[in-house]
Amino acid sequence: MGKKTTRFISTLSSSLSFPEVYNTIKQLILKGKYDKALELYTAKVHSHASTTTFLLPSIIKACAHTETHQLLGHQLHCYVIRNGYSSEPAISNSFISMYAKFSETKAAYQLFDKMPQRDTISWNSMINCFYLNGYLLESLELFKDMYIQGFVPKPELIASVLSACVQTKNSRLGRAIHTLTTVDERIEISIFSATALVDFYWKCCGPDLAFRVFQRMEVKNEVSWTTMISGCIGVELYDKAIELFRVMQVENVKPNRVTLTSILPACGQLGALKYGKEIHGYTFRHGFDSDSKFSSAIVHMYSECGEALQAIKNVFDRSTKKDVVMWTAIITCYSRNKSSCQEAIRLFNEMQLSGIQPSDVTLLALISACTNLLSVRHGRGMHGYVFRSGLSSHLFIGNSLINMYSKCGFLNDSAQVFQEMAIRDSASWSALISANGSHGSGDKALELFHEMKSSGIKTDSIALLAVLSACNHCGFFEEGKKLFDEASKDKSFSITVELYACYIDLLGRAGKLEDASEVISRMPMKPSDRTWSSLISSCKLHGRLEVAERLAHRLTKSEPENAANYALLSLVYAESENWPGVEDVRRDMKERKLRKSYGFSRIELDD
């Protein structure tokens, strides 16, 4: 106890009567000054037999809200049992809430189970105790018992139980609770419970029911609107999220910090930079921009909209609180561009100097930067940091390291990372299969694919694309065709447009141009431009220049701003020695101000 508090207690103890002390203690608790209230209680009241029961619930509440008085809380429970006060519902309810705060769920339930009389508060307290300490199924079962025994739940309890339904995926009980709130007139419908219902339907049943409940709400506050906006973004209804945000403003409901943070991903996904800037300006005027979560979201939005990195860096520099989320956001932005990956690594070093420990998401971004740089030196350094940080067991990090070593030309290191992984998923196998395929080890890629299937990992489109690409690179036509045919016959497997493009390229390289054309005609979706360009290249490779020319013309018309298509047409003309055609293509490109991007290879030798 500090000197200032000691003087405070001493003065009160000597100058106040017991009734005045009781009143002072209650006032201190109402003001949230729990430590002072308990110090006064301990000094003046606790050791005296004149303690009155009316003060006990307040004192128990104070014990629950302080970390230093758990022992006093247990002593009070012993005192209550010894003096026969445990039959008082108000006192027992206070102890249940106290044990909930102490995370002593077993002690709370023992007390609840022995109560001779329980009221609504008793049930609410015990259900909340289960919920807050992670006993979600128990909280749901107790809620059912409460209603069966005739007690009416309060809106706050309904909200907690609906949240437990979401976490346990118990959509049936959630719907039943909704029905109860509709048919049982005793149950009070509040904006709090209605918003919880909206959140439940978004997470367990889908948009239609969530919209229906939301539209029937007589009163909506900023939390209700934010729940709807977040729900839309969660299922990628970005246009609808922005529409709701506008309607919210028309309804004169002011967005809070959470609302503004929630709407930014929609702006980023839609490329709505102007709207995102307006939201940024609004938050700046209302002082919300100092929040680290909002700053991270605005950085991500600017990055998705293609805003200049300098503008993003300005937001970062102005942020007063730079936590791991904020650092991760800026590092992720820089790691996406090859030209700025070096800056991402520099920012990581600066982050460490500032005392912030990176998360697994930060390290994923940094491994991606090393991959873009094709820098095995930086990649090995990052691998070492991951190992020292104890994050090497994280599945996504292991998969990224396999990909990084492969792209940098170190296939053996990719294989070693894979072997050292305690847990592997389809992405792990796909990464190593792809690595072997890109390094010309088609036999090993096929072997790994069959080993993956034998280990019980279900084949997905990513794994099939990896092995099909390996067959394509290494000229394994028969093996690739067999794998594609097997996948096509599997009704549970969905063939993606990328898989079709790879298979058509495989057929084309093998000279099966008619077969490739037939596959294109049977595709259940529109062929991608990559599919057509693959077929054109195959026609050129096998001397079918008239077909290649016709398809190339079609491709330039479908994508008139893609310089690569014109370059492909020019090559077809050159192959058939149609030099006037080559000149026409060059002239057309010049008029459209199109320039072919030249590729280059870079390799960094291991030290």
C-alpha positions as CSV (number, residue, x, y, z in Angstrom):
1,M,0.0,0.0,0.0
2,G,1.4,3.4,-1.0
3,K,2.0,6.2,1.4
4,K,-0.7,8.4,-0.2
5,T,-3.3,5.6,0.1
6,T,-2.2,4.8,3.7
7,R,-2.8,8.5,4.7
8,F,-6.2,8.4,3.0
9,I,-7.3,5.2,4.8
10,S,-5.9,6.5,8.2
11,T,-7.8,9.7,7.9
12,L,-11.1,8.0,7.1
13,S,-10.7,5.4,9.8
14,S,-10.2,7.9,12.5
15,S,-12.9,10.4,11.5
16,L,-15.9,8.3,10.2
17,S,-18.5,6.2,11.9
18,F,-19.3,2.7,10.7
19,P,-22.4,3.8,8.7
20,E,-20.3,6.6,7.1
21,V,-17.5,4.1,6.3
22,Y,-20.0,1.8,4.6
23,N,-21.4,4.6,2.5
24,T,-17.8,5.7,1.6
25,I,-16.9,2.2,0.5
26,K,-20.0,2.0,-1.7
27,Q,-19.2,5.3,-3.3
28,L,-15.7,4.3,-4.0
29,I,-16.8,1.1,-5.7
30,L,-19.4,3.0,-7.8
31,K,-16.6,5.3,-9.0
32,G,-14.4,2.2,-9.9
33,K,-11.9,2.9,-7.2
34,Y,-11.8,-0.7,-6.1
35,D,-8.4,-0.8,-4.5
36,K,-9.1,2.1,-2.2
37,A,-12.5,0.7,-1.3
38,L,-10.9,-2.7,-0.3
39,E,-8.1,-1.0,1.7
40,L,-10.7,0.9,3.6
41,Y,-12.8,-2.2,4.1
42,T,-9.8,-4.2,5.3
43,A,-8.7,-1.5,7.7
44,K,-12.0,-0.6,9.3
45,V,-14.6,-3.3,8.7
46,H,-13.2,-6.8,7.8
47,S,-12.0,-7.7,11.3
48,H,-15.2,-6.5,13.1
49,A,-18.2,-8.6,13.8
50,S,-20.4,-5.8,12.9
51,T,-20.0,-6.4,9.1
52,T,-23.4,-6.2,7.5
53,T,-24.6,-8.4,4.6
54,F,-25.8,-5.5,2.5
55,L,-22.1,-4.5,2.0
56,L,-20.9,-7.9,0.9
57,P,-22.0,-7.9,-2.7
58,S,-20.2,-4.6,-3.3
59,I,-17.0,-5.8,-1.6
60,I,-17.1,-9.1,-3.6
61,K,-17.5,-7.1,-6.8
62,A,-14.5,-5.0,-5.9
63,C,-12.4,-8.2,-5.3
64,A,-13.4,-9.4,-8.7
65,H,-12.1,-6.3,-10.4
66,T,-8.6,-6.3,-8.8
67,E,-5.8,-8.7,-9.3
68,T,-4.3,-8.2,-5.8
69,H,-7.3,-9.2,-3.7
70,Q,-8.2,-12.7,-4.8
71,L,-7.2,-14.0,-1.4
72,L,-9.7,-11.6,0.3
73,G,-12.4,-12.8,-2.1
74,H,-11.8,-16.4,-1.0
75,Q,-11.7,-15.3,2.7
76,L,-15.1,-13.6,2.2
77,H,-16.5,-16.8,0.8
78,C,-15.4,-18.7,3.9
79,Y,-16.9,-16.0,6.1
80,V,-20.2,-16.2,4.3
81,I,-20.4,-20.0,4.6
82,R,-19.4,-19.9,8.3
83,N,-22.0,-17.3,9.1
84,G,-24.8,-18.9,7.1
85,Y,-25.1,-16.1,4.5
86,S,-24.7,-18.4,1.5
87,S,-28.5,-18.7,1.1
88,E,-28.7,-15.0,0.1
89,P,-29.0,-15.1,-3.8
90,A,-27.4,-11.6,-4.2
91,I,-24.3,-12.7,-2.3
92,S,-24.0,-16.1,-4.1
93,N,-24.5,-14.3,-7.5
94,S,-21.7,-11.9,-6.7
95,F,-19.4,-14.8,-5.8
96,I,-20.2,-16.6,-9.2
97,S,-19.3,-13.4,-11.0
98,M,-16.1,-13.1,-9.0
99,Y,-15.1,-16.7,-9.7
100,A,-15.8,-16.0,-13.4
101,K,-13.3,-13.1,-13.3
102,F,-10.8,-15.3,-11.5
103,S,-11.3,-18.1,-14.2
104,E,-12.3,-20.5,-11.4
105,T,-15.2,-22.0,-13.3
106,K,-15.4,-25.2,-11.2
107,A,-15.7,-23.2,-8.0
108,A,-18.4,-21.0,-9.6
109,Y,-20.4,-24.0,-10.7
110,Q,-20.1,-25.8,-7.3
111,L,-21.6,-22.7,-5.7
112,F,-24.3,-22.4,-8.4
113,D,-25.2,-26.1,-8.0
114,K,-25.7,-25.8,-4.2
115,M,-27.8,-22.7,-4.3
116,P,-31.2,-23.4,-2.6
117,Q,-32.8,-20.6,-4.7
118,R,-31.7,-19.3,-8.1
119,D,-33.0,-16.2,-9.8
120,T,-32.4,-14.9,-13.3
121,I,-29.2,-13.2,-12.3
122,S,-27.9,-16.5,-11.0
123,W,-28.5,-18.2,-14.3
124,N,-27.1,-15.3,-16.3
125,S,-24.0,-15.2,-14.1
126,M,-23.2,-18.9,-14.4
127,I,-23.9,-19.0,-18.2
128,N,-21.6,-16.0,-18.7
129,C,-19.0,-17.6,-16.5
130,F,-19.0,-20.7,-18.8
131,Y,-18.9,-18.5,-21.9
132,L,-16.1,-16.2,-20.8
133,N,-13.9,-19.1,-19.8
134,G,-14.3,-21.0,-23.0
135,Y,-16.8,-23.6,-21.8
136,L,-19.1,-22.9,-24.8
137,L,-21.0,-26.1,-25.0
138,E,-21.7,-26.0,-21.3
139,S,-23.0,-22.5,-21.6
140,L,-25.4,-23.5,-24.3
141,E,-26.7,-26.5,-22.3
142,L,-27.2,-24.3,-19.2
143,F,-29.1,-21.8,-21.3
144,K,-31.5,-24.5,-22.4
145,D,-32.0,-25.6,-18.8
146,M,-32.6,-22.0,-17.7
147,Y,-35.4,-21.5,-20.3
148,I,-37.0,-24.9,-19.5
149,Q,-37.2,-23.9,-15.8
150,G,-39.1,-20.8,-16.7
151,F,-36.5,-18.1,-16.4
152,V,-36.4,-15.4,-19.1
153,P,-33.0,-14.5,-20.5
154,K,-31.9,-10.9,-20.8
155,P,-30.9,-9.4,-24.2
156,E,-27.2,-9.3,-23.1
157,L,-27.3,-13.0,-22.3
158,I,-29.0,-13.8,-25.6
159,A,-26.1,-12.0,-27.4
160,S,-23.5,-14.0,-25.5
161,V,-25.3,-17.3,-26.3
162,L,-25.6,-16.4,-30.0
163,S,-21.9,-15.7,-30.0
164,A,-21.3,-19.2,-28.5
165,C,-23.5,-20.6,-31.3
166,V,-21.3,-18.9,-33.9
167,Q,-18.1,-20.3,-32.3
168,T,-19.5,-23.8,-32.0
169,K,-21.3,-23.7,-35.4
170,N,-24.6,-24.5,-33.7
171,S,-26.9,-22.9,-36.3
172,R,-29.8,-25.0,-35.1
173,L,-29.8,-23.5,-31.6
174,G,-29.2,-20.0,-32.9
175,R,-32.3,-20.3,-35.1
176,A,-34.3,-21.6,-32.1
177,I,-33.3,-18.6,-30.1
178,H,-34.4,-16.3,-32.9
179,T,-37.8,-18.1,-32.8
180,L,-38.0,-17.7,-29.1
181,T,-37.4,-13.9,-29.3
182,T,-40.2,-13.8,-31.8
183,V,-42.9,-15.9,-30.2
184,D,-42.2,-15.4,-26.4
185,E,-43.5,-12.0,-25.5
186,R,-41.7,-12.1,-22.1
187,I,-38.3,-11.8,-23.9
188,E,-37.2,-8.2,-24.4
189,I,-36.0,-7.4,-27.9
190,S,-33.1,-4.9,-27.8
191,I,-30.8,-3.4,-30.4
192,F,-28.1,-5.4,-28.7
193,S,-29.6,-8.8,-29.2
194,A,-30.9,-8.0,-32.7
195,T,-27.4,-7.0,-33.8
196,A,-26.1,-10.3,-32.3
197,L,-28.7,-12.1,-34.4
198,V,-27.5,-10.4,-37.6
199,D,-23.9,-11.4,-36.8
200,F,-25.0,-15.0,-36.1
201,Y,-26.8,-15.2,-39.5
202,W,-23.8,-13.8,-41.4
203,K,-21.4,-16.3,-39.8
204,C,-23.7,-19.4,-39.8
205,C,-26.4,-19.1,-42.3
206,G,-25.6,-16.6,-45.1
207,P,-26.5,-13.1,-46.4
208,D,-30.3,-13.6,-47.1
209,L,-31.3,-14.2,-43.5
210,A,-28.9,-11.5,-42.1
211,F,-30.4,-8.9,-44.4
212,R,-33.9,-10.0,-43.5
213,V,-33.2,-9.6,-39.7
214,F,-31.4,-6.3,-40.3
215,Q,-34.2,-4.8,-42.4
216,R,-36.8,-5.7,-39.7
217,M,-34.9,-3.9,-37.0
218,E,-36.8,-0.8,-35.9
219,V,-33.8,1.0,-34.5
220,K,-30.2,0.6,-35.9
221,N,-27.1,2.1,-34.4
222,E,-23.5,2.3,-35.6
223,V,-22.8,-1.3,-34.3
224,S,-25.7,-2.7,-36.3
225,W,-24.5,-1.1,-39.5
226,T,-20.9,-2.1,-38.9
227,T,-22.0,-5.7,-38.4
228,M,-23.7,-5.6,-41.8
229,I,-20.8,-4.0,-43.5
230,S,-18.3,-6.5,-42.0
231,G,-20.6,-9.4,-43.0
232,C,-20.7,-8.2,-46.6
233,I,-16.9,-7.9,-46.8
234,G,-16.5,-11.3,-45.2
235,V,-18.4,-12.9,-48.2
236,E,-16.8,-10.5,-50.7
237,L,-19.9,-8.4,-51.4
238,Y,-17.8,-5.3,-51.6
239,D,-20.2,-3.2,-53.7
240,K,-23.0,-3.9,-51.2
241,A,-20.8,-3.0,-48.3
242,I,-20.1,0.4,-49.8
243,E,-23.8,0.9,-50.6
244,L,-24.7,0.1,-46.9
245,F,-22.0,2.6,-45.7
246,R,-23.6,5.3,-47.8
247,V,-27.2,4.5,-46.7
248,M,-25.9,4.5,-43.1
249,Q,-24.8,8.1,-43.6
250,V,-28.1,9.0,-45.3
251,E,-29.8,7.6,-42.2
252,N,-27.7,10.1,-40.2
253,V,-25.9,7.3,-38.2
254,K,-22.3,8.4,-37.7
255,P,-19.7,5.7,-38.4
256,N,-17.3,4.9,-35.6
257,R,-13.7,3.9,-35.8
258,V,-14.6,0.2,-36.3
259,T,-17.0,1.0,-39.1
260,L,-14.3,3.0,-40.9
261,T,-11.7,0.3,-40.5
262,S,-14.2,-2.3,-41.7
263,I,-15.1,-0.5,-45.0
264,L,-11.6,0.1,-46.2
265,P,-11.0,-3.5,-47.5
266,A,-14.0,-2.9,-49.8
267,C,-12.3,0.2,-51.2
268,G,-9.1,-1.7,-51.7
269,Q,-10.7,-4.7,-53.5
270,L,-12.8,-2.4,-55.8
271,G,-9.9,0.0,-56.4
272,A,-12.1,2.8,-55.1
273,L,-9.1,5.1,-54.3
274,K,-11.2,8.3,-54.4
275,Y,-13.7,6.9,-51.9
276,G,-10.9,5.5,-49.7
277,K,-9.2,9.0,-49.6
278,E,-12.5,10.5,-48.5
279,I,-12.8,8.1,-45.7
280,H,-9.2,8.8,-44.7
281,G,-10.0,12.5,-44.7
282,Y,-13.1,11.9,-42.5
283,T,-11.1,9.9,-40.0
284,F,-8.4,12.6,-39.9
285,R,-10.9,15.3,-39.1
286,H,-12.5,13.2,-36.3
287,G,-9.2,12.1,-34.8
288,F,-9.6,8.4,-35.6
289,D,-6.5,8.1,-37.7
290,S,-4.3,7.7,-34.7
291,D,-5.7,4.2,-34.1
292,S,-3.1,1.6,-35.2
293,K,-5.7,-0.8,-36.6
294,F,-7.1,2.0,-38.8
295,S,-3.6,3.1,-39.9
296,S,-2.8,-0.5,-40.9
297,A,-6.1,-0.8,-42.8
298,I,-5.5,2.5,-44.7
299,V,-2.0,1.4,-45.7
300,H,-3.4,-1.9,-47.0
301,M,-6.1,0.0,-48.9
302,Y,-3.7,2.4,-50.6
303,S,-1.5,-0.6,-51.5
304,E,-4.4,-2.5,-53.1
305,C,-5.4,0.6,-55.1
306,G,-1.9,1.0,-56.5
307,E,-1.1,4.2,-54.7
308,A,2.5,5.3,-54.7
309,L,4.6,3.8,-52.0
310,Q,5.7,7.2,-50.8
311,A,2.1,8.1,-50.0
312,I,1.9,4.8,-48.0
313,K,5.1,5.6,-46.2
314,N,3.7,9.0,-45.3
315,V,0.8,7.4,-43.5
316,F,3.2,5.1,-41.7
317,D,5.5,7.9,-40.6
318,R,2.6,9.9,-39.2
319,S,1.3,7.0,-37.2
320,T,2.0,7.7,-33.5
321,K,1.6,4.0,-32.5
322,K,3.4,1.5,-34.6
323,D,2.6,-2.0,-33.4
324,V,3.3,-5.3,-35.1
325,V,0.2,-5.0,-37.3
326,M,1.3,-1.6,-38.6
327,W,4.8,-2.7,-39.3
328,T,3.5,-5.8,-41.1
329,A,1.2,-3.8,-43.3
330,I,4.0,-1.5,-44.5
331,I,6.5,-4.4,-45.0
332,T,3.8,-6.3,-46.9
333,C,3.3,-3.3,-49.2
334,Y,7.0,-3.0,-50.0
335,S,7.5,-6.8,-50.5
336,R,4.9,-6.9,-53.3
337,N,7.1,-4.9,-55.8
338,K,10.5,-6.2,-56.9
339,S,11.8,-2.7,-57.0
340,S,11.0,-2.1,-53.3
341,C,11.7,-5.5,-51.7
342,Q,15.1,-4.3,-50.5
343,E,13.3,-1.5,-48.6
344,A,11.0,-4.2,-47.0
345,I,14.1,-5.9,-45.6
346,R,15.4,-2.5,-44.4
347,L,12.1,-1.8,-42.6
348,F,12.3,-5.2,-41.0
349,N,15.7,-4.3,-39.5
350,E,14.3,-1.0,-38.3
351,M,11.3,-2.8,-36.8
352,Q,13.6,-5.0,-34.7
353,L,15.6,-2.0,-33.5
354,S,12.4,-0.4,-32.3
355,G,11.7,-3.4,-30.1
356,I,8.7,-4.9,-32.0
357,Q,8.8,-8.6,-32.5
358,P,7.5,-9.8,-36.0
359,S,4.6,-12.1,-36.3
360,D,4.3,-15.1,-38.6
361,V,2.5,-12.8,-41.1
362,T,5.4,-10.4,-41.1
363,L,7.8,-13.2,-41.8
364,L,5.7,-14.5,-44.7
365,A,5.9,-11.1,-46.3
366,L,9.6,-11.0,-45.9
367,I,10.1,-14.5,-47.3
368,S,8.0,-13.3,-50.3
369,A,10.4,-10.3,-50.6
370,C,13.4,-12.6,-50.7
371,T,11.6,-14.7,-53.4
372,N,10.9,-11.6,-55.5
373,L,14.6,-10.5,-55.2
374,L,15.7,-14.1,-56.0
375,S,18.1,-13.5,-53.1
376,V,19.1,-16.8,-51.4
377,R,21.4,-14.8,-49.1
378,H,18.5,-12.8,-47.6
379,G,16.4,-15.9,-47.8
380,R,18.8,-18.0,-45.7
381,G,19.0,-15.1,-43.2
382,M,15.2,-15.1,-42.9
383,H,15.1,-18.9,-42.6
384,G,17.6,-18.6,-39.7
385,Y,15.5,-15.9,-38.0
386,V,12.4,-18.1,-38.4
387,F,14.2,-21.1,-36.8
388,R,15.5,-19.0,-33.8
389,S,12.0,-17.5,-33.3
390,G,10.4,-20.9,-33.0
391,L,8.1,-20.3,-35.9
392,S,9.6,-22.9,-38.3
393,S,6.8,-25.3,-37.4
394,H,4.2,-22.9,-38.9
395,L,2.8,-24.6,-42.0
396,F,2.5,-21.5,-44.2
397,I,6.1,-20.4,-43.4
398,G,7.4,-23.8,-44.3
399,N,5.5,-23.7,-47.6
400,S,6.9,-20.2,-48.4
401,L,10.4,-21.4,-47.7
402,I,10.1,-24.3,-50.1
403,N,8.9,-21.9,-52.8
404,M,11.7,-19.3,-52.0
405,Y,14.5,-21.9,-52.3
406,S,13.0,-23.3,-55.5
407,K,12.7,-19.9,-57.2
408,C,16.3,-19.0,-56.1
409,G,17.5,-22.2,-57.8
410,F,18.2,-24.3,-54.7
411,L,16.1,-27.5,-55.1
412,N,17.9,-29.5,-52.5
413,D,17.2,-26.8,-49.8
414,S,13.5,-26.9,-50.8
415,A,13.5,-30.7,-50.3
416,Q,15.2,-30.4,-47.0
417,V,12.6,-27.8,-45.7
418,F,9.9,-30.2,-46.8
419,Q,11.4,-33.2,-45.1
420,E,11.8,-31.2,-41.8
421,M,8.2,-30.2,-41.7
422,A,6.2,-32.0,-39.0
423,I,2.9,-31.2,-40.7
424,R,2.3,-31.0,-44.4
425,D,-0.8,-30.0,-46.4
426,S,-1.6,-30.1,-50.1
427,A,0.2,-26.7,-50.6
428,S,3.4,-28.2,-49.1
429,W,3.4,-31.1,-51.6
430,S,2.3,-28.8,-54.5
431,A,5.2,-26.4,-53.7
432,L,7.8,-29.2,-53.9
433,I,6.2,-30.9,-56.9
434,S,6.2,-27.5,-58.7
435,A,9.9,-27.0,-57.7
436,N,11.0,-30.3,-59.2
437,G,9.0,-29.6,-62.3
438,S,10.5,-26.2,-62.9
439,H,14.0,-27.7,-62.4
440,G,13.4,-30.4,-65.0
441,S,12.9,-33.3,-62.5
442,G,9.6,-34.5,-64.0
443,D,10.1,-38.1,-62.8
444,K,10.5,-36.8,-59.2
445,A,7.5,-34.5,-59.5
446,L,5.3,-37.5,-60.6
447,E,6.7,-39.6,-57.8
448,L,5.9,-36.9,-55.2
449,F,2.4,-36.5,-56.6
450,H,1.7,-40.3,-56.2
451,E,3.3,-40.3,-52.8
452,M,1.0,-37.4,-51.7
453,K,-2.1,-39.3,-52.8
454,S,-0.8,-42.4,-50.9
455,S,-0.3,-40.4,-47.8
456,G,-4.1,-39.6,-47.7
457,I,-3.8,-35.9,-48.9
458,K,-6.7,-35.1,-51.2
459,T,-5.7,-33.9,-54.6
460,D,-6.9,-30.3,-55.3
461,S,-6.6,-28.1,-58.3
462,I,-3.3,-26.5,-57.1
463,A,-1.6,-29.9,-56.7
464,L,-2.9,-31.1,-60.1
465,L,-1.7,-27.9,-61.8
466,A,1.7,-28.4,-60.3
467,V,2.2,-31.9,-61.5
468,L,0.5,-31.1,-64.9
469,S,3.0,-28.2,-65.4
470,A,5.9,-30.5,-64.5
471,C,4.7,-33.0,-67.2
472,N,4.4,-30.1,-69.6
473,H,7.9,-28.8,-68.9
474,C,9.5,-32.2,-69.2
475,G,7.5,-33.5,-72.2
476,F,5.6,-36.2,-70.3
477,F,2.6,-36.1,-72.6
478,E,1.0,-39.5,-71.8
479,E,1.4,-39.1,-68.0
480,G,-0.1,-35.6,-68.1
481,K,-3.0,-36.7,-70.3
482,K,-3.8,-39.6,-68.0
483,L,-3.8,-37.4,-64.9
484,F,-6.1,-34.9,-66.6
485,D,-8.5,-37.6,-67.8
486,E,-8.7,-39.1,-64.3
487,A,-9.5,-35.6,-62.8
488,S,-12.2,-35.0,-65.5
489,K,-14.0,-38.2,-64.6
490,D,-14.0,-37.4,-60.8
491,K,-17.3,-35.6,-60.3
492,S,-16.1,-34.2,-56.9
493,F,-13.2,-32.5,-58.6
494,S,-13.6,-29.1,-60.3
495,I,-11.4,-28.4,-63.3
496,T,-10.3,-24.7,-63.3
497,V,-9.6,-22.5,-66.3
498,E,-5.9,-22.6,-65.3
499,L,-5.9,-26.4,-65.5
500,Y,-7.5,-26.3,-68.9
501,A,-4.9,-23.8,-70.1
502,C,-2.1,-26.0,-68.9
503,Y,-3.6,-29.1,-70.5
504,I,-4.2,-27.4,-73.8
505,D,-0.5,-26.2,-73.7
506,L,0.5,-29.9,-73.1
507,L,-1.6,-31.1,-76.1
508,G,-0.3,-28.3,-78.3
509,R,3.4,-28.9,-77.5
510,A,2.9,-32.6,-78.3
511,G,1.4,-31.6,-81.7
512,K,-2.1,-32.6,-80.8
513,L,-3.6,-29.4,-82.2
514,E,-7.0,-30.8,-83.2
515,D,-7.4,-32.4,-79.7
516,A,-6.4,-29.0,-78.1
517,S,-9.1,-27.2,-80.2
518,E,-11.7,-29.8,-79.3
519,V,-10.9,-29.4,-75.6
520,I,-11.3,-25.6,-76.0
521,S,-14.7,-26.1,-77.7
522,R,-15.9,-28.3,-74.8
523,M,-14.7,-26.0,-72.0
524,P,-17.6,-25.2,-69.6
525,M,-16.2,-21.6,-69.1
526,K,-14.8,-19.0,-71.5
527,P,-11.2,-19.7,-72.5
528,S,-8.7,-17.4,-71.0
529,D,-6.3,-15.3,-73.2
530,R,-3.5,-17.5,-71.9
531,T,-5.3,-20.5,-73.4
532,W,-5.4,-18.9,-76.8
533,S,-1.8,-17.7,-76.7
534,S,-0.6,-21.2,-75.8
535,L,-2.5,-22.7,-78.8
536,I,-1.1,-20.0,-81.1
537,S,2.5,-20.8,-79.9
538,S,1.9,-24.5,-80.5
539,C,0.5,-23.8,-84.0
540,K,3.7,-21.7,-84.8
541,L,5.9,-24.4,-83.3
542,H,4.4,-27.1,-85.6
543,G,4.2,-25.0,-88.7
544,R,0.5,-24.4,-88.7
545,L,1.1,-20.7,-89.4
546,E,-2.3,-19.9,-91.1
547,V,-4.1,-21.2,-88.0
548,A,-1.7,-19.3,-85.7
549,E,-2.2,-16.1,-87.7
550,R,-6.0,-16.3,-87.5
551,L,-6.0,-17.0,-83.8
552,A,-3.4,-14.2,-83.1
553,H,-5.7,-11.7,-84.9
554,R,-8.5,-12.9,-82.7
555,L,-6.4,-12.4,-79.6
556,T,-5.4,-8.8,-80.5
557,K,-9.0,-7.9,-80.9
558,S,-10.1,-9.4,-77.6
559,E,-7.2,-7.7,-75.7
560,P,-6.3,-4.6,-77.8
561,E,-4.1,-3.1,-75.0
562,N,-1.9,-6.1,-74.4
563,A,1.4,-5.6,-76.1
564,A,2.3,-9.3,-75.8
565,N,-0.5,-10.3,-78.2
566,Y,0.9,-8.0,-80.9
567,A,4.4,-9.3,-80.3
568,L,3.1,-12.9,-80.8
569,L,1.3,-11.9,-84.0
570,S,4.5,-10.2,-85.2
571,L,6.4,-13.5,-84.6
572,V,3.9,-15.5,-86.5
573,Y,4.2,-13.1,-89.5
574,A,8.0,-13.3,-89.2
575,E,7.9,-17.1,-89.2
576,S,5.9,-17.0,-92.4
577,E,8.2,-14.3,-93.8
578,N,5.3,-11.9,-94.1
579,W,7.5,-8.8,-93.5
580,P,4.8,-6.2,-94.5
581,G,2.6,-7.8,-91.8
582,V,5.4,-7.4,-89.2
583,E,5.7,-3.7,-90.2
584,D,1.9,-3.3,-89.9
585,V,2.0,-4.7,-86.3
586,R,4.8,-2.5,-85.3
587,R,3.0,0.6,-86.7
588,D,-0.2,-0.4,-84.9
589,M,1.7,-0.8,-81.6
590,K,3.3,2.6,-82.1
591,E,0.0,4.3,-82.7
592,R,-1.5,2.6,-79.6
593,K,1.7,3.6,-77.6
594,L,2.3,-0.1,-76.6
595,R,5.7,-1.4,-75.7
596,K,6.7,-5.0,-75.2
597,S,8.1,-5.6,-71.7
598,Y,11.4,-7.4,-72.0
599,G,12.2,-10.2,-69.6
600,F,15.5,-10.8,-67.9
601,S,17.0,-13.5,-65.8
602,R,18.9,-12.9,-62.6
603,I,20.7,-15.4,-60.3
604,E,22.4,-14.8,-57.0
605,L,25.2,-17.2,-56.2
606,D,25.3,-18.8,-52.7
607,D,28.2,-17.5,-50.6
